[in-house]
Amino acid sequence: MTHPTSPSVSSRPSGHDPVAAQLSTLDRFLPVWIGLAMLAGLLLGRLVPGLGDGLSRVEVDGVSLPIALGLLVMMYPVLAKVRYDRLDSVTGDRRLLVGSLALNWVVGPALMFALAWVFLPDLPAYRTGLIIVGLARCIAMVIIWNDLACGDREAAAVLVALNSVFQVVAFAGLGWFYLSVLPGWLGLEQTGIDASTWDIARSVLIFLGVPLVAGYLSRRVGERRRGRAWYEGTFIPRIGPWALYGLLFTIVILFALQGQAITSRPLDVARIALPLLVYFAVMWGGGFGLGAATGLGYARTTTLAFTAAGNNFELAIAVAIATFGAASGQALAGVVGPLIEVPALVALVYVSLALRRRFVDGGPAGVLDVAAGEVTR
């Protein structure tokens, strides 16, 4: 499948074409737009007095309304493109499901725990914040990265939903284990978190449930009334660019909220960034390698890699603030998460696209239905 702004791609193998030539102007300069959004957010947070405090007060029951708006606008177009009648082909793929669960709930938290202690042994607040980030598995931006890298959209929807269920059930327990039990066994400093099941479920319901239901209803109603050709050829191209607009808006708000803290403590940010960079590289590489080794094909391998590497930054930040306070080091570590995740995973989108020529299936290629704007798998 292609991103909604991508131009037509010929049916010859993708390895014969430069990756950049297969991207629209909007997609080709995506790192530029994201970089500008990050810079704009940081400058706004730094130069506009009280902006961060004002934005943080625009919330309902602990949920930031500006961030919620951006995430919902970002996720709806992608979830509206999911072909829900194909989900059974994903739920029957045990290699994909088992691999995703193992990477997300065994490897990911353990890796972040190890990296936090290796890189930040003398900074307990930042270390705890990173461990919380590692426990908050993907439900939001990963859908965008997967779409940009031409991953399997239906598989991404299933894996994100599966991670969300596990998140509600396992987050608090894993937090207790990695912050209190395991450090006690190893003779390390112990701490704890305040994360109720309702807080986690609320995050999942808002940031996944609402756009998922909206996307599902859009497809069902749209196809029933106007047909699939109209839905995918007319409706989807109209709403597609809003995913990018929502992404950029969310980035601006996130960085404006913590612009002062980030720019006033650059060395601390650098210390936090190092283990995060290693984490994203290892998780993405492990997911991509596992998918390739088990013969998932390019599209599902890409989806496995990005869903393993992505994190639910909104939940991590909310838990850190609720437990340790908005001005805490734990909260700063949570905010630095998307600061590093956004450019790192954008870079991995391009790495993924470059690697698709190495797959026998040539990536999610095949016959391009120009009218529908989709690559037929």
C-alpha positions as CSV (number, residue, x, y, z in Angstrom):
1,M,0.0,0.0,0.0
2,T,1.1,3.5,-0.4
3,H,0.8,6.6,1.6
4,P,-2.1,8.7,0.4
5,T,0.1,11.4,-1.0
6,S,2.3,9.0,-2.9
7,P,2.3,9.1,-6.7
8,S,1.7,6.3,-9.1
9,V,4.4,3.5,-9.0
10,S,4.9,1.3,-12.0
11,S,4.5,-2.4,-11.6
12,R,8.1,-3.2,-12.3
13,P,10.1,-4.3,-9.2
14,S,10.7,-1.5,-6.7
15,G,14.4,-2.2,-6.6
16,H,14.8,-0.7,-10.1
17,D,13.7,2.7,-8.9
18,P,15.3,5.1,-6.5
19,V,13.2,5.2,-3.3
20,A,13.0,8.9,-3.4
21,A,11.5,8.8,-6.9
22,Q,8.6,6.8,-5.5
23,L,7.6,9.4,-2.9
24,S,5.6,12.5,-3.4
25,T,7.1,15.9,-2.8
26,L,5.2,16.0,0.5
27,D,6.6,12.6,1.6
28,R,10.1,13.3,0.3
29,F,10.5,16.3,2.5
30,L,8.8,14.7,5.5
31,P,11.9,15.0,7.7
32,V,12.0,18.7,6.9
33,W,8.4,19.3,7.9
34,I,8.9,17.3,11.1
35,G,12.1,19.1,11.9
36,L,10.4,22.4,11.4
37,A,7.5,21.4,13.6
38,M,9.9,20.3,16.4
39,L,11.8,23.6,16.1
40,A,8.6,25.6,16.1
41,G,7.3,23.9,19.2
42,L,10.6,24.4,21.0
43,L,10.8,28.1,20.1
44,L,7.2,28.6,21.1
45,G,7.7,27.0,24.4
46,R,10.9,28.9,25.0
47,L,9.9,32.4,23.7
48,V,6.2,32.6,24.6
49,P,5.9,33.2,28.3
50,G,3.4,30.8,30.0
51,L,2.5,29.0,26.8
52,G,3.5,25.6,28.1
53,D,1.6,26.1,31.4
54,G,-1.4,27.4,29.5
55,L,-1.5,24.4,27.2
56,S,-1.0,21.9,30.0
57,R,-4.1,23.4,31.7
58,V,-6.3,22.7,28.7
59,E,-7.2,19.2,29.8
60,V,-10.1,17.1,30.9
61,D,-9.6,14.4,33.6
62,G,-5.9,14.5,33.0
63,V,-6.1,14.2,29.2
64,S,-4.5,17.1,27.3
65,L,-7.1,18.3,24.8
66,P,-4.6,19.8,22.3
67,I,-2.6,16.5,22.2
68,A,-5.8,14.5,22.0
69,L,-7.0,16.5,19.1
70,G,-3.8,16.2,17.2
71,L,-3.6,12.4,17.7
72,L,-7.2,11.8,16.7
73,V,-6.8,13.9,13.5
74,M,-3.6,12.0,12.8
75,M,-4.9,8.5,13.3
76,Y,-8.4,8.7,11.8
77,P,-7.3,8.9,8.1
78,V,-5.0,5.8,8.4
79,L,-7.7,3.8,10.3
80,A,-10.3,4.8,7.7
81,K,-8.1,3.2,5.1
82,V,-7.9,-0.1,6.8
83,R,-9.8,-2.9,4.9
84,Y,-11.5,-4.4,7.9
85,D,-12.8,-7.4,5.8
86,R,-9.2,-8.5,5.6
87,L,-8.4,-8.7,9.3
88,D,-9.0,-12.4,9.5
89,S,-5.8,-12.9,7.4
90,V,-3.9,-11.1,10.1
91,T,-5.4,-12.8,13.2
92,G,-4.6,-16.2,11.7
93,D,-0.9,-15.3,11.2
94,R,0.7,-16.8,14.4
95,R,4.2,-15.9,13.4
96,L,3.2,-12.2,13.3
97,L,1.1,-12.2,16.5
98,V,3.5,-14.2,18.6
99,G,6.5,-12.3,17.4
100,S,4.8,-9.0,18.1
101,L,3.8,-10.0,21.7
102,A,7.3,-11.3,22.4
103,L,9.0,-8.2,21.2
104,N,6.6,-5.8,22.8
105,W,6.1,-7.4,26.2
106,V,9.2,-9.4,26.8
107,V,12.1,-7.9,24.9
108,G,11.1,-4.2,24.9
109,P,10.6,-3.6,28.6
110,A,13.7,-5.7,29.5
111,L,15.9,-3.9,26.9
112,M,14.8,-0.4,28.2
113,F,15.4,-1.5,31.8
114,A,18.9,-2.6,30.9
115,L,19.7,0.5,28.8
116,A,18.4,2.8,31.5
117,W,20.7,1.3,34.1
118,V,23.7,1.1,31.8
119,F,23.5,4.7,30.5
120,L,21.9,6.4,33.6
121,P,23.2,4.7,36.7
122,D,23.7,8.0,38.5
123,L,20.4,9.7,37.4
124,P,17.6,7.8,39.0
125,A,14.8,10.2,37.9
126,Y,15.7,10.0,34.3
127,R,16.3,6.2,34.6
128,T,12.8,5.7,36.0
129,G,11.3,7.8,33.3
130,L,12.9,5.8,30.6
131,I,11.7,2.5,32.1
132,I,8.2,3.9,32.1
133,V,8.6,4.8,28.4
134,G,9.7,1.2,27.7
135,L,6.5,-0.1,29.3
136,A,4.2,2.1,27.3
137,R,3.8,0.2,24.0
138,C,2.7,1.6,20.7
139,I,-0.8,2.7,20.0
140,A,-0.6,6.1,18.2
141,M,2.2,7.4,15.9
142,V,3.4,3.9,14.9
143,I,0.4,3.7,12.6
144,I,1.8,6.7,10.7
145,W,5.3,5.4,10.5
146,N,4.0,2.0,9.3
147,D,1.9,3.7,6.6
148,L,4.7,5.8,5.4
149,A,7.0,2.7,5.1
150,C,4.3,0.9,3.1
151,G,3.7,-1.7,5.9
152,D,0.6,-3.8,6.1
153,R,-2.1,-1.5,7.3
154,E,-4.5,-4.2,8.4
155,A,-1.7,-5.9,10.4
156,A,-0.8,-2.7,12.1
157,A,-4.4,-2.2,13.2
158,V,-4.6,-5.7,14.7
159,L,-1.2,-5.4,16.4
160,V,-1.9,-2.0,17.9
161,A,-5.3,-3.3,19.2
162,L,-3.6,-6.3,20.6
163,N,-0.9,-4.2,22.3
164,S,-3.6,-2.0,23.7
165,V,-5.4,-4.9,25.4
166,F,-2.1,-6.1,26.9
167,Q,-1.3,-2.6,28.0
168,V,-4.5,-2.3,30.0
169,V,-3.8,-5.7,31.6
170,A,-0.1,-5.7,32.1
171,F,1.3,-2.1,32.4
172,A,0.9,-1.6,36.1
173,G,2.1,-5.1,36.9
174,L,5.2,-4.7,34.7
175,G,5.9,-1.3,36.2
176,W,5.9,-2.9,39.7
177,F,8.2,-5.7,38.5
178,Y,10.8,-3.5,36.6
179,L,10.8,-0.6,39.1
180,S,10.5,-2.5,42.4
181,V,10.9,-6.3,42.2
182,L,13.7,-6.8,39.7
183,P,15.9,-4.0,41.1
184,G,15.4,-5.6,44.5
185,W,16.6,-8.9,43.2
186,L,19.6,-7.3,41.7
187,G,20.5,-5.1,44.7
188,L,19.6,-1.9,42.9
189,E,17.5,1.1,43.9
190,Q,13.8,0.5,44.0
191,T,10.9,2.8,43.2
192,G,7.2,2.6,42.1
193,I,4.6,4.2,39.9
194,D,1.0,5.3,40.3
195,A,-0.9,3.9,37.3
196,S,-4.4,2.7,37.8
197,T,-6.1,0.4,35.3
198,W,-8.7,3.1,34.5
199,D,-6.0,5.6,33.6
200,I,-4.4,3.2,31.2
201,A,-7.7,2.0,29.7
202,R,-8.8,5.7,29.3
203,S,-5.6,6.4,27.3
204,V,-6.3,3.4,25.1
205,L,-10.0,4.2,24.6
206,I,-9.3,7.8,23.6
207,F,-6.2,7.5,21.5
208,L,-7.1,4.2,19.8
209,G,-10.8,3.5,20.4
210,V,-12.2,6.7,19.1
211,P,-10.3,6.9,15.7
212,L,-10.7,3.1,15.3
213,V,-14.5,3.2,15.6
214,A,-14.6,6.3,13.4
215,G,-12.5,4.7,10.8
216,Y,-14.5,1.5,10.8
217,L,-17.8,3.3,10.5
218,S,-16.5,5.5,7.7
219,R,-15.6,2.5,5.6
220,R,-18.7,0.6,6.4
221,V,-21.1,3.5,5.7
222,G,-19.0,4.9,2.8
223,E,-18.8,1.6,0.9
224,R,-22.4,0.7,1.6
225,R,-23.7,4.0,0.2
226,R,-21.2,4.9,-2.5
227,G,-19.2,1.7,-3.2
228,R,-15.5,0.8,-2.6
229,A,-14.3,2.5,-5.8
230,W,-15.6,5.9,-4.6
231,Y,-14.5,5.3,-1.0
232,E,-10.9,4.5,-1.9
233,G,-10.7,6.6,-5.1
234,T,-12.3,9.8,-3.8
235,F,-12.9,9.9,-0.1
236,I,-9.5,8.5,1.1
237,P,-7.4,10.8,-1.0
238,R,-9.4,13.8,0.4
239,I,-8.8,12.9,4.1
240,G,-5.3,11.3,3.6
241,P,-3.2,14.5,4.0
242,W,-4.9,15.2,7.4
243,A,-2.8,12.4,8.9
244,L,0.3,14.5,8.3
245,Y,-1.3,17.7,9.4
246,G,-2.4,16.0,12.7
247,L,1.1,14.6,13.2
248,L,2.8,18.0,12.7
249,F,0.3,19.7,15.0
250,T,0.9,17.1,17.7
251,I,4.6,17.5,17.4
252,V,4.3,21.3,17.8
253,I,2.1,21.0,20.9
254,L,4.3,18.3,22.5
255,F,7.5,20.3,22.1
256,A,5.8,23.6,23.1
257,L,4.7,22.0,26.3
258,Q,8.3,21.2,27.3
259,G,10.3,23.7,25.2
260,Q,11.6,25.5,28.3
261,A,12.8,22.3,30.0
262,I,14.3,20.8,26.9
263,T,16.3,23.9,25.9
264,S,17.4,24.7,29.4
265,R,18.9,21.3,30.1
266,P,20.6,20.2,26.8
267,L,23.2,17.9,28.5
268,D,20.4,16.1,30.4
269,V,18.5,15.7,27.1
270,A,21.6,14.3,25.5
271,R,22.1,11.8,28.3
272,I,18.5,10.6,28.0
273,A,18.7,10.5,24.2
274,L,21.6,8.0,24.0
275,P,19.8,4.9,25.4
276,L,16.7,5.9,23.5
277,L,18.6,5.9,20.2
278,V,20.0,2.4,21.0
279,Y,16.6,1.2,22.0
280,F,14.8,2.3,18.8
281,A,17.6,0.9,16.6
282,V,17.7,-2.5,18.4
283,M,13.9,-2.9,18.6
284,W,13.3,-1.9,15.0
285,G,16.2,-4.0,13.8
286,G,15.1,-7.0,15.9
287,G,11.6,-6.8,14.6
288,F,12.7,-6.4,11.0
289,G,15.2,-9.3,11.3
290,L,12.6,-11.5,12.9
291,G,10.1,-10.8,10.3
292,A,12.5,-11.5,7.5
293,A,13.8,-14.7,9.1
294,T,10.3,-16.1,9.6
295,G,9.2,-15.2,6.0
296,L,6.6,-12.6,6.8
297,G,7.2,-10.7,3.6
298,Y,8.1,-7.0,3.4
299,A,4.8,-5.5,4.4
300,R,4.3,-7.5,7.6
301,T,8.0,-7.4,8.5
302,T,7.9,-3.6,8.4
303,T,4.7,-3.6,10.5
304,L,6.3,-5.9,13.0
305,A,9.4,-3.7,13.2
306,F,7.6,-0.4,13.7
307,T,5.1,-1.7,16.2
308,A,8.0,-3.1,18.2
309,A,10.0,0.1,18.1
310,G,7.1,2.6,18.8
311,N,6.0,3.7,22.2
312,N,2.8,5.2,23.7
313,F,4.5,8.5,24.7
314,E,1.2,10.0,25.9
315,L,0.7,7.3,28.4
316,A,4.3,7.4,29.6
317,I,4.2,11.2,30.1
318,A,0.8,11.0,31.9
319,V,2.0,8.3,34.3
320,A,5.3,10.2,35.0
321,I,3.4,13.4,35.7
322,A,0.8,11.8,37.8
323,T,3.4,9.9,39.9
324,F,6.3,12.3,40.1
325,G,5.0,15.8,39.0
326,A,5.1,17.8,35.8
327,A,8.5,19.3,36.7
328,S,10.1,16.0,37.6
329,G,13.0,14.3,35.8
330,Q,10.8,11.4,35.1
331,A,8.4,13.6,33.2
332,L,11.3,15.2,31.3
333,A,12.5,11.7,30.2
334,G,9.0,11.0,29.0
335,V,8.9,14.1,26.9
336,V,12.4,13.4,25.5
337,G,10.9,10.1,24.2
338,P,9.1,11.6,21.3
339,L,11.9,14.2,20.8
340,I,14.1,11.2,19.9
341,E,11.5,8.8,18.6
342,V,10.1,11.1,15.9
343,P,13.3,11.7,13.9
344,A,14.6,8.2,14.7
345,L,11.6,6.4,13.3
346,V,11.3,8.8,10.3
347,A,14.9,7.8,9.5
348,L,13.9,4.2,9.8
349,V,11.0,4.7,7.4
350,Y,13.6,5.5,4.7
351,V,15.8,2.6,5.8
352,S,12.8,0.3,5.5
353,L,11.9,1.6,2.1
354,A,15.5,1.1,0.9
355,L,15.5,-2.5,2.2
356,R,12.3,-3.6,0.5
357,R,14.1,-4.4,-2.7
358,R,15.8,-7.3,-0.8
359,F,12.6,-9.1,-0.3
360,V,11.4,-11.7,-2.8
361,D,8.0,-10.0,-2.9
362,G,9.6,-6.7,-3.7
363,G,7.7,-5.1,-0.9
364,P,4.0,-4.4,-1.0
365,A,4.2,-4.2,-4.7
366,G,2.1,-5.7,-7.4
367,V,-0.6,-4.0,-9.4
368,L,-1.2,-0.4,-8.6
369,D,-4.9,0.6,-8.8
370,V,-4.5,4.3,-9.6
371,A,-8.1,5.0,-9.2
372,A,-8.2,3.6,-5.7
373,G,-4.8,4.9,-4.8
374,E,-3.8,1.5,-3.3
375,V,-1.2,-1.1,-4.0
376,T,-3.0,-4.5,-4.4
377,R,-1.4,-7.1,-2.3
